[in-house]
Amino acid sequence: MIDAVVFDVGETLLDETSQHGAWADWLGVPRHTFSAMFGAMVATGREFRDALEQFKPGFDLATERGRRAEAGRVDTFTEADLYPDTRPGLAALRDLGIWVGVAGNQPSSAGDLLRAMDLPADLIATSQDWGVNKPDPRFFEAVIAAVPFPADRVAYVGDRVDNDMKPAKAAGLRTIYLRRGPWGYIWAHHPDLATTADWQVASLAEIPPLIAALNQG
């Protein structure tokens, strides 16, 4: 029985293409070059900020976000950056009576933007809100504390094995792997995926019927 589904943000609900492009522009790097470097970092198990540091040694994300804000170029996103299946996917789960949460590695400002969109969700929280980033076990402890159901009746949806599937599974949550975005495609071939993801999907549209079937079984 699954009573709640909690979603990661980046490349799960949010298409980060425009955000990455804005960072490339800020660093004065062609967008294609930035995308290629970002892909190389992902393929070797590194992070978004590692790609940024390739172009600016000593790069500090918080400092650069502040500089961009001072220049009037706030790190932001809009409704248009949501994947097309985001809003209908969340709404379909709510229609089934499923409790819906959103919790990912994002600054608090991203949480404010998501809440302003009035998404069909019972919870929207970020790592900065909680003071801990995935894959730290305390992040998933915060997820469990925020959801009004036992951990084994909660499914966490994400696009990464290292940040999402492994730590969520270790915390006692059920796990749904979403195969999209750079990490989604690269991790899809990782040997640990089979043992850490309870289910695998290629779109959010697949999740409501999956949950409905599980709960009817």
Secondary structure, 3 states (H helix, E strand, C coil): CCCEEEECCECCCECCHHHHHHHHHHHCCCHHHHHHHHHHHHHCCCCHHHHHHHHCCCCCHHHHHHHHHHCCCCCCCCHHHECCCHHHHHHHHHHCCCEEEEEECCCHHHHHHHHHCCCCCCEEEEHHHHCCCCCCHHHHHHHHHHCCCCHHHEEEEECCHHHHHHHHHHCCCEEEEECCHHHHHHHCCCCCHHHHCCEEECCHHHHHHHHHHHHHC
